[in-house]
Amino acid sequence: MLLYQDHLIKLDYATAQDILYVEWQERKPYSVAEVRQAFSSIVATVREKEIERILLDFTGNTVDLSDKEYKAVMAHLTVGLLPTCLKKVARITTSDVVREEKIICILKEIESAIALPVDVKLFSTRTEALKWLLQPIN
């Protein structure tokens, strides 16, 4: 069920699986404010629908942000999701090794600063991500 869509993201919710599919749409330049707004839409949807699982597919995103910008928007998303019932986040990685290393580093920084009550795992394929997401939540 399509819950939200704009020029940056599309949010589809699979009720039976309780998975929010988040897909990045835009391949043109965009601002940090737009990313922040897109992430706020994710947080609002997770809160409203009491979603426990998210599949982030940003493989279509080809625009890069600075380290500072990545850190700011990832922290915004993480802090926004903390007070929700979210349990698992699977992210499909891109083929950009440099970007992925940057994201992993920032995620580790966030995890060391904040005790995350959510399991976050990175996957190279959608199939692997779904397999993990569909495993029972502990």
N, C-alpha and C positions, 0 to 999 in steps of 0.2 A: 504494500500500500504506500503510495507516494504521499509523504507528509509535508515535504518542503522542497522547493527548488528555486534557485536563482542563478545568476550567471557564473557563480563560483562552485556551488555545491548542490548535490541532490541527495535527499534523505529518504530512503525507502525502508519501510518497517515490515519485517516478516513476523507477523503475530504468532504463528505456530512455533517458530523457533526462538522468539523473543530476541531477534537480532536487528539492530539498526545498521543498515548498509549506507555508508557515507562515501560518496564518490565525488572526486574533484572534477569540475567541468571545464574550467577556463585554462587556456594555454597561452593567453596573452598577459602582458604586464598588469599587475594589480598592486594596490597599496596595502600596507600593513593594517590600516584601518579596515579594509575590506576583509582581510583574513580574520581579523579579530571579530568582526560582525558575523562571519560565517561560523566561526567557532562558538560564538554566543548562541547561534541558532542550534547548533549541535547540543549544547548544554541545556537549553530550554526544552528541546525535544526529549532528551533523556529524563529530565525532571518530570515533565508533563506526563509522559507515557510510562514512567518508572521502568525504564529499560535496563536490563542486566548485562547485555552483550552488544559490542559495537565492532563492526568490520570497517576499518578505514582503508579505502583504496584511493591513494593519491598518486597512483602510477601515471596518470594523465597530466600531472602537474610538471611542467618543464621550466617554470620560473623559479629562480633561486632568491633567497633572502639572505641578508647579512647574518652573522652569528648572533648579534645583539637582537635583531628582529625575530629570528627563529626562537631564541630563548624567551623573548617576551610573549609571543603568541602561544608557544607550547606551555608556558607557565599559566597563562590566562585560561587555556583549555583545561589543564590539570586541576587548578584551583577551583574552577567552575564545576568540575565533575566530582570533587571530593564529597560534598554533602548529598550525593545521589545514591541510588541503590545499585549503581553500576558495579559489576564484578569482574568482567573480562573485556579487554580491548585487544583486537588483533589488527595489526597494520601490515599491509602488503608493501614491501619495499620497492623502490624504483631501481632502475639499472645504473643510476648515477652513484658510484661508489663514494665519491667525495661528499655528496649530500648525505648519504646514509651514515657515513662515519660521523658527520657533524650532528645529525639527529640523535644517534646513539649516545654520543658524548653529552649532549644537552639533556637527554632523558636520564642518564646516570646522575648528572648534577641535580636534577629535580628530585630523583629518588633518594639521594643522599640528604637533601634538605627537608623533604616531606615524606612521612611514612605513608605510602600509598596503599589504600585498602583494595586496590584493583590490580589484577594480574594483567600485565602488558607484555605482549610477545610480538616479535617481528617475523614475517613469513615471506618467502619469495613467490609463493603462489596462493591464489584464492582457495584452491582445494585444501591445501595444508591449513590455512587459516580457519576455514569453516570446520574442518575436522576437529581442530582444537576447541573452537568456540562451542561446538555442539557436545563436547564432553560435559558430564555433570559438574555443576559448580559445587565446590567443597564448602 
